[in-house]
Amino acid sequence: MSETRAHAKTGKFGRRKIIDRLKARVVAAWAVHAFTASGAVMGLLAISALIAGDLRMVLLWLGAALVIDGFDGPMARKVRVTEFAPRFDGAVLDHIIDYLNYTVIPALVVYRFGLVPTGFAIPAAAYIMTTSLYCFGNKDMKTSDNYFSGFPAVWNLVILYFYLTSSGHWTNLAVIAALGALTFVPLKFIHPFRVTALRSLTLVMTGAWGVLTVVLVLGSGPNLSPAEASPWAYWAFLWASLYFLGLCLWRSFRPPQTP
């Protein structure tokens, strides 16, 4: 009788461990969703800085949102959110926050800070927001080798380059027009965390690019352009950018291969 009770007790203890483990998995899944949702808070802070007229802080808050977006995907796959939080669609949440931070706020920046010629601010902002809708609604947005197909509406990076390079209004307008059109063209744009080809090098370059970006944004000011504030960081930033551009062009114009 005592042996039977021991087996029952052991079985009960084992079931409890399984239940506790499942609860921990569920908590982890929801924690990742909360981490993703924090990107919306970064967007709110960016809007606050935009209203205050502080473009540097807008870029820094959008940068924080970009970091969150870069890590939440791998985290979600690690804890298997679709399995342990099945009634909540993390992909939809991610799209909503990305549209805010990658499209809406950059469009407002173009309007608020007059980054295009007079009379073009509203049309340019509207163009950014409408062309981006195709990107976010496109079911074939990712290629088989994990690149984006067409310009992936990363307008947050576009306004960052406008700021760091101090590009002119007409240049900015031309770039906006071209990139909006490239949303519909199946060129490949790299996803630094998902593309397996040259991943190690790409991750190193991504980290270097991120550090250089922070140095340039923090070092610049109203009367000091990023290139003047830190010439070495500026040129290193441009060289890092050429790596990503070259990789995208190389993959766009060669035959598809196994990821």
LUMDO-91998 format. One record per residue (C-alpha): residue number from 1; x, y, z. Coordinates in nm, 3 decimals. Layout:
REM residues N
<resi NUM X X Y Y Z Z> $
...
This chain:
REM residues 259
<resi 1 X 0.000 Y 0.000 Z 0.000> $
<resi 2 X 0.282 Y 0.238 Z 0.089> $
<resi 3 X 0.450 Y 0.164 Z -0.245> $
<resi 4 X 0.129 Y 0.249 Z -0.432> $
<resi 5 X 0.104 Y 0.576 Z -0.245> $
<resi 6 X 0.466 Y 0.655 Z -0.328> $
<resi 7 X 0.397 Y 0.599 Z -0.699> $
<resi 8 X 0.086 Y 0.820 Z -0.680> $
<resi 9 X 0.282 Y 1.091 Z -0.502> $
<resi 10 X 0.562 Y 1.073 Z -0.758> $
<resi 11 X 0.311 Y 1.089 Z -1.043> $
<resi 12 X 0.138 Y 1.387 Z -0.887> $
<resi 13 X 0.471 Y 1.562 Z -0.839> $
<resi 14 X 0.563 Y 1.492 Z -1.204> $
<resi 15 X 0.232 Y 1.633 Z -1.328> $
<resi 16 X 0.283 Y 1.944 Z -1.119> $
<resi 17 X 0.627 Y 1.996 Z -1.270> $
<resi 18 X 0.480 Y 1.964 Z -1.618> $
<resi 19 X 0.203 Y 2.213 Z -1.533> $
<resi 20 X 0.455 Y 2.458 Z -1.384> $
<resi 21 X 0.672 Y 2.425 Z -1.692> $
<resi 22 X 0.376 Y 2.495 Z -1.919> $
<resi 23 X 0.279 Y 2.798 Z -1.710> $
<resi 24 X 0.634 Y 2.929 Z -1.739> $
<resi 25 X 0.617 Y 2.885 Z -2.117> $
<resi 26 X 0.292 Y 3.081 Z -2.132> $
<resi 27 X 0.436 Y 3.359 Z -1.917> $
<resi 28 X 0.745 Y 3.372 Z -2.140> $
<resi 29 X 0.530 Y 3.394 Z -2.453> $
<resi 30 X 0.328 Y 3.683 Z -2.313> $
<resi 31 X 0.645 Y 3.851 Z -2.191> $
<resi 32 X 0.773 Y 3.853 Z -2.549> $
<resi 33 X 0.444 Y 4.005 Z -2.666> $
<resi 34 X 0.485 Y 4.273 Z -2.397> $
<resi 35 X 0.839 Y 4.337 Z -2.520> $
<resi 36 X 0.707 Y 4.380 Z -2.874> $
<resi 37 X 0.435 Y 4.612 Z -2.746> $
<resi 38 X 0.697 Y 4.834 Z -2.581> $
<resi 39 X 0.785 Y 4.946 Z -2.933> $
<resi 40 X 0.457 Y 5.141 Z -2.931> $
<resi 41 X 0.581 Y 5.328 Z -2.624> $
<resi 42 X 0.902 Y 5.415 Z -2.810> $
<resi 43 X 0.680 Y 5.548 Z -3.088> $
<resi 44 X 0.485 Y 5.762 Z -2.843> $
<resi 45 X 0.809 Y 5.907 Z -2.706> $
<resi 46 X 0.924 Y 5.976 Z -3.063> $
<resi 47 X 0.597 Y 6.161 Z -3.131> $
<resi 48 X 0.648 Y 6.362 Z -2.811> $
<resi 49 X 0.996 Y 6.461 Z -2.930> $
<resi 50 X 0.855 Y 6.542 Z -3.274> $
<resi 51 X 0.598 Y 6.778 Z -3.123> $
<resi 52 X 0.878 Y 6.941 Z -2.922> $
<resi 53 X 1.078 Y 6.988 Z -3.242> $
<resi 54 X 1.370 Y 6.770 Z -3.132> $
<resi 55 X 1.466 Y 6.564 Z -3.436> $
<resi 56 X 1.765 Y 6.404 Z -3.264> $
<resi 57 X 1.545 Y 6.257 Z -2.992> $
<resi 58 X 1.292 Y 6.141 Z -3.252> $
<resi 59 X 1.569 Y 5.945 Z -3.422> $
<resi 60 X 1.698 Y 5.801 Z -3.095> $
<resi 61 X 1.352 Y 5.680 Z -2.987> $
<resi 62 X 1.293 Y 5.531 Z -3.331> $
<resi 63 X 1.633 Y 5.365 Z -3.297> $
<resi 64 X 1.523 Y 5.210 Z -2.968> $
<resi 65 X 1.208 Y 5.083 Z -3.141> $
<resi 66 X 1.426 Y 4.937 Z -3.418> $
<resi 67 X 1.633 Y 4.744 Z -3.162> $
<resi 68 X 1.315 Y 4.605 Z -3.004> $
<resi 69 X 1.186 Y 4.500 Z -3.345> $
<resi 70 X 1.517 Y 4.335 Z -3.426> $
<resi 71 X 1.516 Y 4.115 Z -3.119> $
<resi 72 X 1.149 Y 4.034 Z -3.063> $
<resi 73 X 1.128 Y 3.799 Z -3.362> $
<resi 74 X 1.411 Y 3.567 Z -3.253> $
<resi 75 X 1.276 Y 3.579 Z -2.897> $
<resi 76 X 0.926 Y 3.486 Z -3.016> $
<resi 77 X 1.060 Y 3.189 Z -3.210> $
<resi 78 X 1.272 Y 3.083 Z -2.914> $
<resi 79 X 0.978 Y 3.067 Z -2.670> $
<resi 80 X 0.732 Y 2.946 Z -2.939> $
<resi 81 X 0.471 Y 3.217 Z -2.890> $
<resi 82 X 0.232 Y 3.073 Z -3.149> $
<resi 83 X 0.216 Y 2.755 Z -2.945> $
<resi 84 X 0.195 Y 2.900 Z -2.595> $
<resi 85 X -0.008 Y 3.216 Z -2.667> $
<resi 86 X -0.214 Y 3.092 Z -2.965> $
<resi 87 X -0.508 Y 3.331 Z -2.928> $
<resi 88 X -0.296 Y 3.642 Z -2.974> $
<resi 89 X -0.142 Y 3.719 Z -3.312> $
<resi 90 X 0.205 Y 3.858 Z -3.257> $
<resi 91 X 0.253 Y 3.915 Z -3.631> $
<resi 92 X -0.042 Y 4.155 Z -3.639> $
<resi 93 X 0.091 Y 4.334 Z -3.330> $
<resi 94 X 0.432 Y 4.363 Z -3.496> $
<resi 95 X 0.281 Y 4.504 Z -3.816> $
<resi 96 X 0.080 Y 4.766 Z -3.629> $
<resi 97 X 0.382 Y 4.889 Z -3.434> $
<resi 98 X 0.607 Y 4.877 Z -3.739> $
<resi 99 X 0.363 Y 5.082 Z -3.943> $
<resi 100 X 0.363 Y 5.342 Z -3.666> $
<resi 101 X 0.739 Y 5.357 Z -3.620> $
<resi 102 X 0.858 Y 5.280 Z -3.971> $
<resi 103 X 0.602 Y 5.478 Z -4.167> $
<resi 104 X 0.367 Y 5.713 Z -3.981> $
<resi 105 X 0.624 Y 5.887 Z -3.762> $
<resi 106 X 0.881 Y 5.923 Z -4.044> $
<resi 107 X 0.607 Y 6.069 Z -4.265> $
<resi 108 X 0.529 Y 6.319 Z -3.989> $
<resi 109 X 0.900 Y 6.400 Z -3.962> $
<resi 110 X 0.912 Y 6.480 Z -4.334> $
<resi 111 X 0.616 Y 6.715 Z -4.283> $
<resi 112 X 0.712 Y 6.864 Z -3.945> $
<resi 113 X 1.077 Y 6.935 Z -4.022> $
<resi 114 X 1.035 Y 7.041 Z -4.385> $
<resi 115 X 1.265 Y 6.779 Z -4.535> $
<resi 116 X 1.123 Y 6.832 Z -4.885> $
<resi 117 X 1.066 Y 7.146 Z -5.094> $
<resi 118 X 0.784 Y 7.383 Z -4.996> $
<resi 119 X 0.448 Y 7.258 Z -5.111> $
<resi 120 X 0.554 Y 6.893 Z -5.123> $
<resi 121 X 0.540 Y 6.807 Z -4.751> $
<resi 122 X 0.184 Y 6.670 Z -4.742> $
<resi 123 X 0.208 Y 6.488 Z -5.079> $
<resi 124 X 0.540 Y 6.331 Z -4.978> $
<resi 125 X 0.407 Y 6.222 Z -4.638> $
<resi 126 X 0.092 Y 6.083 Z -4.800> $
<resi 127 X 0.302 Y 5.899 Z -5.060> $
<resi 128 X 0.513 Y 5.740 Z -4.785> $
<resi 129 X 0.207 Y 5.624 Z -4.593> $
<resi 130 X 0.013 Y 5.488 Z -4.890> $
<resi 131 X 0.296 Y 5.304 Z -5.068> $
<resi 132 X 0.390 Y 5.144 Z -4.735> $
<resi 133 X 0.045 Y 4.990 Z -4.708> $
<resi 134 X 0.130 Y 4.759 Z -4.996> $
<resi 135 X 0.442 Y 4.644 Z -4.816> $
<resi 136 X 0.257 Y 4.561 Z -4.495> $
<resi 137 X -0.027 Y 4.390 Z -4.681> $
<resi 138 X 0.192 Y 4.195 Z -4.921> $
<resi 139 X 0.181 Y 3.821 Z -4.840> $
<resi 140 X 0.493 Y 3.769 Z -5.051> $
<resi 141 X 0.696 Y 4.034 Z -4.871> $
<resi 142 X 0.967 Y 3.778 Z -4.781> $
<resi 143 X 1.163 Y 3.575 Z -5.035> $
<resi 144 X 1.261 Y 3.210 Z -4.992> $
<resi 145 X 1.608 Y 3.318 Z -4.874> $
<resi 146 X 1.459 Y 3.555 Z -4.614> $
<resi 147 X 1.520 Y 3.884 Z -4.795> $
<resi 148 X 1.249 Y 4.145 Z -4.829> $
<resi 149 X 1.101 Y 4.161 Z -5.178> $
<resi 150 X 1.077 Y 4.528 Z -5.268> $
<resi 151 X 1.159 Y 4.825 Z -5.048> $
<resi 152 X 1.039 Y 4.719 Z -4.700> $
<resi 153 X 0.904 Y 5.060 Z -4.593> $
<resi 154 X 1.190 Y 5.132 Z -4.353> $
<resi 155 X 1.130 Y 5.505 Z -4.373> $
<resi 156 X 1.275 Y 5.544 Z -4.025> $
<resi 157 X 1.613 Y 5.461 Z -4.178> $
<resi 158 X 1.550 Y 5.692 Z -4.472> $
<resi 159 X 1.495 Y 5.998 Z -4.252> $
<resi 160 X 1.799 Y 5.893 Z -4.049> $
<resi 161 X 2.010 Y 5.909 Z -4.365> $
<resi 162 X 1.856 Y 6.244 Z -4.455> $
<resi 163 X 1.964 Y 6.375 Z -4.117> $
<resi 164 X 2.313 Y 6.223 Z -4.111> $
<resi 165 X 2.403 Y 6.319 Z -4.468> $
<resi 166 X 2.237 Y 6.664 Z -4.451> $
<resi 167 X 2.087 Y 6.598 Z -4.793> $
<resi 168 X 1.899 Y 6.873 Z -4.974> $
<resi 169 X 1.522 Y 6.906 Z -5.007> $
<resi 170 X 1.505 Y 6.811 Z -5.374> $
<resi 171 X 1.737 Y 6.516 Z -5.319> $
<resi 172 X 1.514 Y 6.397 Z -5.035> $
<resi 173 X 1.205 Y 6.425 Z -5.254> $
<resi 174 X 1.370 Y 6.228 Z -5.533> $
<resi 175 X 1.478 Y 5.954 Z -5.289> $
<resi 176 X 1.128 Y 5.932 Z -5.142> $
<resi 177 X 0.977 Y 5.903 Z -5.490> $
<resi 178 X 1.225 Y 5.633 Z -5.594> $
<resi 179 X 1.196 Y 5.423 Z -5.278> $
<resi 180 X 0.818 Y 5.439 Z -5.281> $
<resi 181 X 0.823 Y 5.304 Z -5.637> $
<resi 182 X 1.070 Y 5.031 Z -5.537> $
<resi 183 X 0.810 Y 4.899 Z -5.293> $
<resi 184 X 0.650 Y 4.734 Z -5.597> $
<resi 185 X 0.974 Y 4.614 Z -5.760> $
<resi 186 X 1.101 Y 4.267 Z -5.654> $
<resi 187 X 1.454 Y 4.375 Z -5.568> $
<resi 188 X 1.598 Y 4.213 Z -5.256> $
<resi 189 X 1.650 Y 4.410 Z -4.938> $
<resi 190 X 1.836 Y 4.241 Z -4.657> $
<resi 191 X 1.693 Y 4.140 Z -4.320> $
<resi 192 X 2.012 Y 4.137 Z -4.105> $
<resi 193 X 1.881 Y 3.883 Z -3.854> $
<resi 194 X 1.704 Y 3.638 Z -4.087> $
<resi 195 X 1.930 Y 3.606 Z -4.392> $
<resi 196 X 2.166 Y 3.312 Z -4.343> $
<resi 197 X 2.417 Y 3.392 Z -4.619> $
<resi 198 X 2.713 Y 3.583 Z -4.466> $
<resi 199 X 2.513 Y 3.612 Z -4.143> $
<resi 200 X 2.811 Y 3.644 Z -3.908> $
<resi 201 X 2.968 Y 3.923 Z -4.110> $
<resi 202 X 2.632 Y 4.092 Z -4.156> $
<resi 203 X 2.563 Y 4.087 Z -3.782> $
<resi 204 X 2.905 Y 4.240 Z -3.712> $
<resi 205 X 2.841 Y 4.510 Z -3.971> $
<resi 206 X 2.495 Y 4.571 Z -3.828> $
<resi 207 X 2.640 Y 4.619 Z -3.480> $
<resi 208 X 2.909 Y 4.853 Z -3.610> $
<resi 209 X 2.652 Y 5.048 Z -3.813> $
<resi 210 X 2.434 Y 5.085 Z -3.504> $
<resi 211 X 2.717 Y 5.211 Z -3.284> $
<resi 212 X 2.832 Y 5.457 Z -3.549> $
<resi 213 X 2.477 Y 5.584 Z -3.590> $
<resi 214 X 2.442 Y 5.655 Z -3.218> $
<resi 215 X 2.780 Y 5.831 Z -3.213> $
<resi 216 X 2.680 Y 6.053 Z -3.504> $
<resi 217 X 2.332 Y 6.139 Z -3.377> $
<resi 218 X 2.451 Y 6.216 Z -3.024> $
<resi 219 X 2.753 Y 6.411 Z -3.145> $
<resi 220 X 2.565 Y 6.638 Z -3.383> $
<resi 221 X 2.375 Y 6.952 Z -3.295> $
<resi 222 X 2.185 Y 7.250 Z -3.438> $
<resi 223 X 2.506 Y 7.414 Z -3.560> $
<resi 224 X 2.715 Y 7.103 Z -3.608> $
<resi 225 X 2.643 Y 6.843 Z -3.874> $
<resi 226 X 2.722 Y 6.475 Z -3.808> $
<resi 227 X 3.006 Y 6.485 Z -4.065> $
<resi 228 X 3.160 Y 6.783 Z -3.885> $
<resi 229 X 3.103 Y 6.640 Z -3.538> $
<resi 230 X 3.280 Y 6.311 Z -3.604> $
<resi 231 X 3.435 Y 6.275 Z -3.951> $
<resi 232 X 3.581 Y 5.928 Z -3.881> $
<resi 233 X 3.244 Y 5.793 Z -3.765> $
<resi 234 X 3.070 Y 5.956 Z -4.059> $
<resi 235 X 3.291 Y 5.790 Z -4.321> $
<resi 236 X 3.288 Y 5.458 Z -4.140> $
<resi 237 X 2.908 Y 5.480 Z -4.131> $
<resi 238 X 2.897 Y 5.535 Z -4.508> $
<resi 239 X 3.131 Y 5.241 Z -4.572> $
<resi 240 X 2.914 Y 5.017 Z -4.353> $
<resi 241 X 2.610 Y 5.134 Z -4.547> $
<resi 242 X 2.777 Y 5.041 Z -4.874> $
<resi 243 X 2.818 Y 4.685 Z -4.746> $
<resi 244 X 2.441 Y 4.647 Z -4.707> $
<resi 245 X 2.369 Y 4.817 Z -5.039> $
<resi 246 X 2.619 Y 4.594 Z -5.218> $
<resi 247 X 2.478 Y 4.279 Z -5.058> $
<resi 248 X 2.124 Y 4.371 Z -5.162> $
<resi 249 X 2.228 Y 4.442 Z -5.521> $
<resi 250 X 2.437 Y 4.122 Z -5.537> $
<resi 251 X 2.148 Y 3.905 Z -5.420> $
<resi 252 X 1.896 Y 4.086 Z -5.640> $
<resi 253 X 2.078 Y 4.018 Z -5.964> $
<resi 254 X 2.201 Y 3.663 Z -5.915> $
<resi 255 X 1.996 Y 3.344 Z -5.959> $
<resi 256 X 1.805 Y 3.231 Z -5.648> $
<resi 257 X 1.980 Y 2.977 Z -5.430> $
<resi 258 X 1.903 Y 2.775 Z -5.122> $
<resi 259 X 1.886 Y 3.006 Z -4.816> $
